[in-house]
Amino acid sequence: MFKLIFKSSRSFTFELDNQAIYYSPSAFNVFLNDTLVLQDVKTNVFSIYGLLPNTTYTVQVADTKATFTTDFESLSLNIMDFGAKGDGFADDTMAIQTAILSAPKQARVFIPKGIYLVGPIFLMSDVTIELELGATLLYVTDRSKYPILPARFTKPDGSFYELASWEGVAAPQYASMITGLNVENVKIIGQGVFDGNAQNSDWWVKHKVMRGAWRPNGLFLVHSKNVPLQGVTIKNTPSWNLHPYFSEHIDFIDLKIESPKDSPNTDGCDPESCKDVRIIGIDFSVGDDCIALKSGKIELGKTYKQPCERVVIRNCMMKYGHGAVVLGSEMSGGMKDIEVSQCYFLDTDRGLRIKTRRGRGKDAIIDGITFNNIYMKGVLTPLVMNMYYFCDDDGKTEYVWSKEALPVDDRTPFLGKFVFKNMVCEDVHVAAGFFYGLPEQPIKSIELENIQFSYAKNPEAGIPAMMSFEEPRTKQGLYFNYVDDVRINNVSIQGAEGETITLNHVKNKEIIDTTL
């Protein structure tokens, strides 16, 4: 009934082994060694804290019991022993950083209850950092307290050492709230809070202008591997909340990501050119895309050809973002083997969103993508695939917006096979689905199966995709343009105005068992 998806020396995280969408079918209790530790749990992902290292425990959920052992821990270091005050006034950066740097392999750095005023914290390999419930790292608002990471260095052989980026381009960036450079086997766990305090700073003022360097992330990992975050809350970040960059085997488990709805560029989780990433059981409420997978904007993709690949997104709640799960638009290195399932999208502008455009390049290939078992409510446009994305300086050029067939060359992106199945989309406002390929490079295959769409009583008008010359609309059905193969099976569209399904420049179509 349940499975272990994360463990440390002090905590376990479990996931119900069922197909309920995000929330469990009914509340349940969790027992640890026959003692009730969690009552009326209503999510499919849950964690147990306060465990002892290298200790075996029996966990019971309903009638199912299983036995698990926590990790070994070589030493526990309390930051208070290094001079931390935790009073919200003293600068505790050096105390916490010294504790981390002092830790031997497989040690735990413990941050007890308190408010710790800090600047950027740098991670070290083979160390666990635990934030106790009630512990908050509150970040300073003075940008002069944040060191700058240069964009890149040139190695003796002429290759680059990439160190920092901004929106898919190598660029100098202020060190992030949590920064990991070339680290391995680091765990950040607990029930504490990393509070970026951006609402009280100037990070969100003139946010489109680089001042000294680009804004920090919440977490920034570079060339790192085997790094899980579990349990903690990350909030009020200057820009993207979680940004692993050219990293692998990264886990984000049972987290809370919180940014105001109007905060700029506060994406929830943006893995960029990463391999083997798990995003499970996260509660997102952000000011931009909840999850946006990326692989560089033109140069980075062309140079390294490193796709974002083998990514699992499951059992997440996504609220108020521009898009719930987004692929692109910085995707010049491509994407493959992406699975999104058992998620709940609430009041986002778009649900499942793929965005690219001419110029992203021949390595900008997105293929083999599956979206399954998803519930959406109040999402303006649930499904979007857009090959004319118009943001950035070159986004509104004729080369991007032209609907004429242009030559297929080194600048032309590719969208392959996409499967959308087992979904309920209620209170749709703008359009059920909007899929627009290039005349010279149509989307290859779109399959919709077992999906229900219904519309809001008082819909908000809007454009379904961020592309030039689209007019606002409401209650549009499914719109396809320049797609090679469309298969629609057991799809219900109730309340659309006008054509329920529009098929333009579609080579092959199959529509079966569909209620229009």
C-alpha positions in Angstrom: 0.0 0.0 0.0 2.9 2.4 0.7 6.5 2.6 -0.3 9.6 4.3 1.0 10.8 7.0 -1.4 13.3 8.8 0.8 15.3 8.1 4.0 18.0 9.9 6.0 19.5 9.3 9.4 16.5 11.2 11.0 13.5 10.9 8.7 11.5 8.8 6.3 9.2 9.8 3.5 6.6 7.4 2.1 4.2 7.4 -0.9 0.9 5.6 -1.2 1.1 3.0 -3.9 -2.2 3.9 -5.6 -3.6 6.0 -8.4 -5.5 8.6 -6.5 -4.9 12.1 -7.8 -2.6 13.9 -5.3 -5.1 13.5 -2.4 -5.7 10.0 -0.9 -9.2 8.5 -1.3 -9.7 8.9 2.5 -7.8 10.1 5.5 -5.5 7.6 7.2 -3.4 7.3 10.3 0.3 6.4 10.5 1.9 4.4 13.3 5.5 4.1 14.2 6.4 1.1 16.4 2.7 0.9 17.2 2.5 4.5 18.3 0.3 7.0 16.4 2.6 9.6 14.9 0.4 11.1 12.1 -3.3 11.4 12.2 -5.9 12.0 9.4 -3.3 12.2 6.6 -4.9 13.3 3.4 -2.0 13.3 0.9 -0.3 10.5 -0.9 3.1 11.6 0.3 3.9 11.9 4.0 7.0 12.1 6.2 8.0 11.0 9.7 10.6 13.0 11.6 12.5 12.7 14.9 14.0 9.3 14.2 17.3 8.0 15.5 20.2 7.1 13.1 21.0 3.5 12.2 17.8 2.3 13.8 15.1 -0.1 12.6 11.4 1.0 12.8 8.1 -0.6 11.9 5.7 1.6 10.1 2.0 0.9 9.8 -0.6 2.4 7.4 -4.1 0.9 7.7 -3.5 -2.8 7.7 -0.1 -2.8 6.1 3.1 -2.9 8.1 6.7 -2.7 6.8 10.1 -2.4 8.5 12.8 0.2 7.6 16.2 1.3 8.9 17.5 4.9 9.0 20.9 5.8 7.6 24.1 5.8 9.6 25.3 9.1 11.1 28.9 9.7 12.0 28.4 12.8 14.1 25.8 15.4 14.9 26.9 19.1 15.0 24.6 21.8 16.5 25.1 25.2 15.0 24.6 26.8 18.4 28.0 25.3 19.4 29.5 27.4 16.6 28.2 30.7 17.9 24.8 30.9 16.2 22.3 33.1 18.0 19.0 32.4 16.3 17.5 35.7 17.5 16.6 37.1 14.1 19.1 40.0 14.6 22.6 38.6 14.8 24.2 37.5 11.5 24.5 33.8 11.8 25.9 33.1 8.3 29.4 32.4 9.5 28.4 30.1 12.4 26.2 28.0 10.1 28.9 27.9 7.3 31.6 27.0 9.8 29.5 24.1 11.2 29.0 22.8 7.6 32.7 23.1 6.8 33.6 21.3 10.0 31.5 18.3 9.4 33.1 15.0 8.7 31.6 12.6 6.1 28.1 11.3 6.9 27.7 13.9 9.7 24.5 15.9 10.4 24.5 19.7 10.9 21.5 20.4 13.1 19.7 23.8 13.0 17.4 24.0 16.0 14.3 26.2 16.5 15.0 29.9 16.0 15.2 32.7 13.4 18.7 32.9 11.9 19.6 36.0 9.9 21.9 34.8 7.1 23.3 35.4 3.6 24.0 32.6 1.1 24.9 29.2 2.6 27.2 26.9 0.6 26.9 23.2 0.7 29.6 20.6 1.3 29.6 17.0 0.1 28.6 14.0 2.3 26.8 16.1 4.9 23.1 16.2 6.0 21.6 19.5 7.1 18.5 19.3 9.2 16.2 22.2 10.0 14.0 21.5 13.1 10.4 22.5 13.1 10.4 26.2 14.0 13.8 26.9 12.5 13.8 29.7 9.9 16.8 30.9 7.9 15.8 34.5 7.2 17.9 36.0 4.4 19.4 39.5 4.5 18.1 42.1 2.1 21.4 43.8 1.3 22.6 42.5 -2.0 26.2 43.5 -1.1 26.2 40.5 1.3 25.7 38.1 -1.7 28.9 37.1 -3.5 28.7 37.0 -7.3 29.3 33.8 -9.2 30.9 34.5 -12.6 29.1 33.0 -15.6 32.0 30.7 -16.7 35.7 30.1 -16.8 37.8 28.8 -19.7 39.9 25.7 -19.1 43.4 25.1 -20.5 41.9 23.0 -23.3 39.6 25.8 -24.3 36.4 24.2 -22.9 34.2 26.0 -20.4 33.5 25.5 -16.7 29.9 26.7 -16.4 29.2 28.3 -13.1 26.1 30.5 -13.3 23.3 31.3 -15.6 20.2 33.3 -16.1 17.2 32.0 -18.0 19.1 29.6 -20.1 22.2 31.8 -20.8 25.6 31.8 -19.1 25.5 34.9 -17.0 26.8 36.2 -13.7 24.4 35.6 -10.8 24.4 36.4 -7.1 25.1 33.3 -5.0 21.8 31.7 -4.1 20.2 31.2 -0.7 21.4 27.6 -0.8 24.3 27.1 -3.2 25.9 23.8 -4.1 28.9 23.7 -6.4 30.3 20.3 -7.4 28.8 18.7 -4.4 27.7 15.1 -3.9 25.7 13.1 -1.4 24.2 16.1 0.4 20.8 15.9 2.1 18.7 18.9 3.3 15.9 17.7 5.5 13.4 18.7 8.2 10.4 20.9 8.8 12.1 24.3 8.9 11.9 27.2 6.5 14.3 29.0 4.1 12.8 32.5 3.8 14.3 34.6 1.0 12.7 37.7 2.4 12.5 39.2 -1.1 9.4 41.1 -0.4 11.4 43.3 2.0 14.3 43.8 -0.4 14.9 45.3 -3.8 15.2 42.0 -5.6 11.7 42.4 -7.2 12.3 46.1 -8.0 13.4 46.7 -11.6 13.6 43.0 -11.8 14.3 42.9 -15.5 17.5 44.9 -15.1 20.8 43.2 -14.1 22.3 45.2 -11.2 25.7 43.8 -10.4 24.5 40.3 -11.4 21.3 38.5 -11.8 19.1 37.7 -8.9 19.7 34.7 -6.6 17.7 31.5 -6.7 16.4 29.7 -3.6 18.5 26.6 -4.3 21.2 26.5 -7.0 23.1 23.3 -7.7 25.8 23.2 -10.3 27.6 20.0 -11.5 26.3 18.2 -8.5 24.8 14.7 -7.9 22.9 12.7 -5.4 21.3 15.7 -3.7 17.9 15.4 -2.1 15.8 18.1 -0.4 13.0 16.7 1.8 10.4 18.3 4.0 11.5 21.9 4.2 9.7 25.1 3.0 11.3 27.5 0.6 9.6 30.9 0.3 9.9 34.5 -0.9 12.9 33.7 -3.1 14.5 36.5 -5.2 13.9 34.4 -8.4 13.5 30.7 -9.2 13.0 28.6 -6.1 14.8 25.4 -7.1 17.4 25.4 -10.0 19.6 22.4 -10.5 22.0 23.0 -13.4 23.9 20.3 -15.2 23.3 18.0 -12.3 22.0 14.5 -11.8 20.2 12.2 -9.4 18.4 15.1 -7.7 15.3 14.6 -5.5 12.8 17.1 -4.4 10.5 15.3 -2.0 7.5 16.5 0.2 8.4 20.2 0.1 6.4 23.5 0.2 7.4 26.2 -2.3 5.7 29.5 -1.6 6.0 32.8 -3.5 3.4 35.6 -3.9 1.2 35.3 -7.0 2.6 38.6 -8.3 6.3 38.0 -7.6 8.4 38.1 -10.8 10.2 35.0 -12.2 9.6 33.0 -9.0 9.3 29.6 -10.8 8.9 26.7 -8.4 11.4 24.1 -9.8 13.4 24.5 -12.9 15.8 21.6 -13.6 18.1 22.6 -16.5 20.1 20.1 -18.5 19.7 17.6 -15.6 19.4 13.8 -15.5 17.4 11.6 -13.2 15.3 14.1 -11.3 12.4 13.2 -9.0 9.8 15.9 -8.1 7.4 14.2 -5.7 4.8 15.4 -3.2 5.5 19.1 -3.5 3.0 21.8 -2.7 3.6 24.8 -5.1 2.1 28.2 -4.9 4.3 30.6 -7.0 4.3 33.7 -9.1 5.5 32.1 -12.4 5.6 28.5 -13.7 5.3 25.8 -11.0 7.7 23.4 -12.8 9.6 24.4 -15.9 12.1 21.9 -17.4 14.9 23.5 -19.4 18.0 22.7 -21.3 19.6 26.1 -22.3 18.8 28.9 -24.6 20.5 28.2 -28.0 24.2 28.4 -27.1 24.2 26.1 -24.0 22.1 23.6 -25.9 24.1 23.7 -29.0 27.4 23.5 -27.1 26.6 20.6 -24.7 23.6 18.9 -26.3 22.6 17.9 -22.8 18.8 17.2 -22.6 16.7 17.4 -19.5 16.0 13.7 -19.2 14.5 11.0 -17.1 12.4 13.3 -15.0 9.5 12.0 -12.8 6.9 14.5 -11.5 4.2 12.9 -9.3 1.7 13.7 -6.6 2.2 17.5 -6.7 -0.2 20.3 -6.0 0.3 23.3 -8.2 -1.4 26.6 -7.5 -1.6 30.0 -9.1 1.4 29.8 -11.4 1.5 30.8 -15.1 1.9 27.1 -16.0 1.7 24.0 -13.9 4.1 21.8 -15.7 6.0 23.5 -18.5 8.6 22.2 -21.0 10.7 25.1 -22.4 11.0 27.5 -23.7 14.7 27.4 -23.1 15.1 23.8 -24.4 17.8 24.0 -27.0 19.5 20.8 -25.6 16.2 18.9 -25.9 14.1 16.8 -23.4 13.1 13.2 -23.3 11.7 10.5 -21.0 9.4 12.9 -19.0 6.6 11.4 -16.9 4.0 13.6 -15.1 1.3 11.8 -13.1 -1.1 12.0 -10.2 -1.0 15.8 -9.9 -3.6 18.5 -9.1 -3.5 21.9 -10.9 -5.5 24.7 -9.3 -6.1 28.2 -10.9 -2.9 28.2 -13.1 -3.0 30.1 -16.4 -2.1 26.9 -18.3 -1.8 23.3 -17.2 0.5 21.1 -19.3 2.4 23.5 -21.5 5.1 23.0 -24.1 6.7 26.1 -25.5 9.4 26.5 -28.1 10.1 28.5 -31.3 12.2 28.8 -34.4 15.8 29.5 -33.4 16.0 27.0 -30.5 18.0 24.7 -32.9 18.1 21.2 -34.3 19.0 19.7 -30.9 15.8 21.2 -29.4 14.0 17.9 -29.6 11.2 17.1 -27.1 10.0 13.6 -27.5 8.5 10.7 -25.6 6.4 12.7 -23.1 3.5 11.2 -21.1 1.0 13.1 -18.9 -1.3 10.8 -17.0 -3.9 10.9 -14.2 -4.2 14.7 -13.6 -7.0 16.8 -12.2 -7.3 20.5 -13.1 -9.7 23.1 -11.7 -9.9 26.7 -12.8 -7.0 26.4 -15.3 -7.5 28.9 -18.1 -6.2 26.6 -20.8 -5.4 23.0 -19.7 -3.3 21.8 -22.6 -0.9 24.0 -24.7 1.7 23.2 -27.3 3.2 26.4 -28.9 6.0 26.5 -31.4 5.8 30.3 -31.7 6.6 31.4 -28.1 7.1 35.2 -28.3 9.0 36.3 -25.2 12.5 37.9 -25.3 14.0 40.4 -27.7 13.8 38.2 -30.8 10.4 36.6 -29.9 8.2 39.0 -31.9 10.3 38.9 -35.1 8.7 37.8 -38.3 11.0 34.7 -38.3 9.3 33.6 -35.1 5.7 34.5 -35.9 5.5 33.7 -39.6 3.0 31.0 -40.6 4.7 30.4 -43.9 6.8 27.3 -44.3 10.4 28.3 -43.8 13.4 26.1 -44.6 14.2 23.3 -42.0 17.7 24.1 -40.9 20.0 24.1 -37.9 17.6 26.5 -36.1 14.4 24.4 -36.4 13.1 22.8 -33.2 11.2 19.4 -33.1 8.2 18.2 -31.1 7.7 14.5 -31.3 5.1 12.2 -29.5 3.0 13.4 -26.7 0.4 11.4 -24.7 -2.3 13.1 -22.5 -4.6 10.6 -20.8 -6.8 10.1 -17.8 -7.6 13.7 -16.9 -10.5 15.8 -15.5 -10.4 19.5 -16.4 -13.1 21.5 -14.7 -13.9 25.3 -15.0 -11.9 25.8 -18.1 -11.9 29.5 -19.2 -10.1 30.0 -22.5 -9.6 26.8 -24.4 -9.6 23.1 -23.6 -6.4 22.5 -25.7 -4.3 24.5 -28.2 -1.7 22.8 -30.3 0.1 24.8 -32.9 3.1 23.4 -34.8 5.3 24.8 -37.5 4.3 24.4 -41.2 7.8 23.2 -42.0 8.1 21.0 -38.9 4.6 20.0 -37.6 4.2 18.4 -34.2 4.5 14.7 -34.9 1.9 13.0 -32.7 -0.7 14.0 -30.1 -2.8 11.5 -28.3 -5.7 12.4 -26.0 -7.4 9.6 -24.2 -10.0 9.4 -21.4 -10.2 13.2 -20.7 -13.2 15.3 -19.6 -13.4 19.1 -20.2 -16.0 21.4 -18.8 -16.1 25.2 -18.7 -16.5 27.9 -16.1 -19.8 29.6 -15.8 -18.3 33.1 -16.0 -15.1 32.5 -18.0 -12.2 34.9 -18.1 -11.1 35.7 -21.7 -7.5 35.2 -22.7 -5.2 34.0 -25.3 -4.5 30.3 -25.1 -0.8 30.5 -26.0 1.9 33.2 -25.8 2.3 33.8 -29.6 1.8 36.9 -31.7 -1.6 37.9 -33.3 -3.8 35.6 -31.2 -7.1 37.1 -30.1 -8.6 36.7 -26.6 -11.4 34.1 -26.5 -13.4 32.0 -24.1 -14.8 28.4 -24.1 -12.8 27.3 -27.2 -12.7 23.5 -27.7 -9.6 21.6 -28.9 -7.6 23.4 -31.6 -5.0 21.7 -33.7 -2.8 23.3 -36.4 0.1 21.7 -38.2 0.1 18.3 -36.4 0.9 15.1 -38.3 -1.1 12.6 -36.3 -4.0 13.3 -33.9 -5.8 10.6 -32.0 -8.7 11.4 -29.7 -10.3 8.6 -27.7 -13.0 8.8 -25.1 -12.8 12.6 -24.7 -15.8 14.6 -23.4 -16.0 18.4 -24.1 -19.1 19.9 -22.5 -20.1 23.5 -23.1 -17.7 24.7 -25.7 -18.7 27.6 -27.9 -18.2 27.2 -31.7 -16.3 24.3 -33.1 -15.6 21.6 -30.5 -12.6 20.2 -32.4 -10.7 22.2 -35.0 -8.3 20.3 -37.2 -6.2 22.4 -39.6 -3.3 21.0 -41.5 -3.6 17.6 -39.8 -2.4 14.7 -41.9 -3.9 11.8 -40.0 -6.8 11.8 -37.5 -8.7 9.3 -35.4 -11.6 10.4 -33.3 -13.4 7.6 -31.4 -15.8 7.3 -28.4 -15.8 11.1 -28.0 -18.7 13.2 -26.6 -18.9 16.7 -28.2 
